[in-house]
Amino acid sequence: MSVIGPSCQLPSKDSPGCACAAPKKTGNKVAATASITALAAVACTACCLLPFTLPATLLALAGGSIAMLDHAHGWVTRLAIAAVIAAWLWIAWQRRKTAQPIARRTMALMIAASLLTAAAASWPLLDPLVFKTMGIVKKKAASQSG
């Protein structure tokens, strides 16, 4: 019984060492396994952290959007007033041109748009009353005096 396997031959006269077949390199398999393990760890981390980070991210986005809308209130309200007035003028012009009665749905939507626009335009007057009723106290901004 021979200790030397069939893939291993005795060295030749000119070879510097053993003529056994070199074992197959497993470096690629190890690297692929490590990469897949790392990707799985990242996926698991994202899966576990997402429920914690998503609500905070959405709240920050909502807060920023509300703050931006608060600063845009003036010009957006003026734009809405102009749009409602233009729509009423367009309806009147179409009514006069075609002599057709105005549809009930159109009138209902225009009345709703007019009321909502009037509420938005009068918000600076309604603001203290609404916040007081809800129990919210708005702090006055500290004026900087130099």
C-alpha positions as CSV (number, residue, x, y, z in Angstrom):
1,M,0.0,0.0,0.0
2,S,1.4,3.3,-1.1
3,V,1.2,6.5,0.9
4,I,1.5,8.6,-2.2
5,G,-1.8,9.4,-4.0
6,P,-2.4,8.8,-7.7
7,S,-2.1,12.6,-8.4
8,C,1.3,12.9,-6.8
9,Q,4.3,11.6,-8.7
10,L,7.9,11.5,-7.6
11,P,10.0,14.5,-8.6
12,S,12.0,14.3,-11.8
13,K,15.7,14.9,-11.9
14,D,15.3,18.5,-13.1
15,S,12.4,19.6,-10.8
16,P,13.3,21.5,-7.7
17,G,10.8,19.9,-5.4
18,C,7.7,17.7,-5.1
19,A,5.7,17.1,-8.3
20,C,2.4,16.7,-6.5
21,A,-0.5,18.6,-7.9
22,A,-1.0,21.8,-6.0
23,P,-4.3,22.0,-4.2
24,K,-7.0,24.1,-5.8
25,K,-7.1,27.7,-4.7
26,T,-10.0,28.4,-2.5
27,G,-9.4,32.2,-2.2
28,N,-12.1,33.0,-4.7
29,K,-14.7,30.9,-2.8
30,V,-13.7,32.5,0.5
31,A,-13.9,36.0,-0.9
32,A,-17.3,35.3,-2.4
33,T,-18.6,33.8,0.8
34,A,-17.3,36.8,2.8
35,S,-18.9,39.2,0.3
36,I,-22.3,37.4,0.5
37,T,-22.1,37.3,4.3
38,A,-21.3,41.1,4.4
39,L,-24.2,41.8,2.0
40,A,-26.5,39.7,4.2
41,A,-25.4,41.6,7.3
42,V,-26.1,44.9,5.5
43,A,-29.5,43.7,4.5
44,C,-30.3,42.5,8.0
45,T,-29.1,45.8,9.4
46,A,-31.2,47.8,7.0
47,C,-34.2,45.6,7.8
48,C,-33.8,46.1,11.5
49,L,-32.9,49.8,11.5
50,L,-35.4,50.9,8.9
51,P,-38.4,50.8,11.3
52,F,-36.5,53.0,13.7
53,T,-35.1,55.5,11.3
54,L,-38.0,55.8,8.8
55,P,-40.5,57.5,11.2
56,A,-37.9,60.0,12.4
57,T,-37.0,60.8,8.7
58,L,-40.7,61.2,7.8
59,L,-41.4,63.5,10.8
60,A,-38.4,65.7,9.9
61,L,-39.6,65.9,6.3
62,A,-43.1,66.7,7.4
63,G,-41.9,69.4,9.8
64,G,-39.7,71.0,7.2
65,S,-42.6,71.0,4.7
66,I,-45.0,72.6,7.2
67,A,-42.4,75.2,8.0
68,M,-41.9,75.9,4.3
69,L,-45.6,76.2,3.8
70,D,-45.9,78.6,6.7
71,H,-43.5,80.9,5.1
72,A,-45.2,80.5,1.7
73,H,-48.7,81.4,3.1
74,G,-48.8,85.0,1.8
75,W,-48.0,84.5,-1.8
76,V,-49.8,81.2,-2.1
77,T,-53.0,82.8,-0.7
78,R,-52.7,85.6,-3.1
79,L,-52.3,83.1,-5.9
80,A,-55.3,81.1,-4.7
81,I,-57.4,84.3,-4.6
82,A,-56.4,85.2,-8.2
83,A,-57.2,81.6,-9.3
84,V,-60.7,81.7,-7.7
85,I,-61.5,85.1,-9.2
86,A,-60.3,84.0,-12.6
87,A,-62.4,80.8,-12.4
88,W,-65.5,82.9,-11.5
89,L,-64.9,85.2,-14.4
90,W,-64.4,82.3,-16.7
91,I,-67.7,80.7,-15.6
92,A,-69.5,84.0,-16.1
93,W,-68.0,84.5,-19.5
94,Q,-68.9,80.9,-20.5
95,R,-72.5,81.4,-19.1
96,R,-72.9,84.6,-21.1
97,K,-71.4,83.1,-24.3
98,T,-73.4,79.8,-24.3
99,A,-76.5,80.9,-22.4
100,Q,-76.4,77.5,-20.7
101,P,-77.2,77.1,-16.9
102,I,-74.2,76.5,-14.7
103,A,-74.0,72.9,-13.5
104,R,-74.7,72.3,-9.8
105,R,-71.4,70.4,-9.3
106,T,-69.5,73.4,-10.7
107,M,-71.3,75.8,-8.5
108,A,-70.8,73.6,-5.4
109,L,-67.1,73.3,-6.1
110,M,-66.7,77.0,-6.8
111,I,-68.5,77.9,-3.6
112,A,-66.3,75.5,-1.7
113,A,-63.2,76.9,-3.3
114,S,-64.3,80.4,-2.5
115,L,-65.0,79.5,1.2
116,L,-61.6,77.8,1.6
117,T,-59.8,80.6,0.0
118,A,-61.6,83.1,2.2
119,A,-60.6,81.0,5.3
120,A,-57.0,80.9,4.1
121,A,-57.0,84.7,3.5
122,S,-58.4,85.4,7.0
123,W,-56.1,82.9,8.7
124,P,-54.0,85.7,10.3
125,L,-57.2,86.8,12.1
126,L,-58.3,83.2,12.9
127,D,-54.9,82.1,14.0
128,P,-55.0,83.3,17.7
129,L,-58.5,82.1,18.2
130,V,-57.8,78.6,16.8
131,F,-54.6,78.1,18.8
132,K,-56.2,79.4,22.0
133,T,-59.2,77.1,21.5
134,M,-56.8,74.1,21.0
135,G,-54.7,75.1,24.0
136,I,-51.6,75.9,22.1
137,V,-49.5,78.9,23.1
138,K,-47.3,80.4,20.4
139,K,-44.2,82.0,21.8
140,K,-43.3,85.4,20.4
141,A,-40.0,85.6,18.7
142,A,-37.5,87.5,20.7
143,S,-36.7,90.7,18.9
144,Q,-33.1,91.5,18.5
145,S,-32.2,95.0,19.6
146,G,-28.7,96.3,19.0
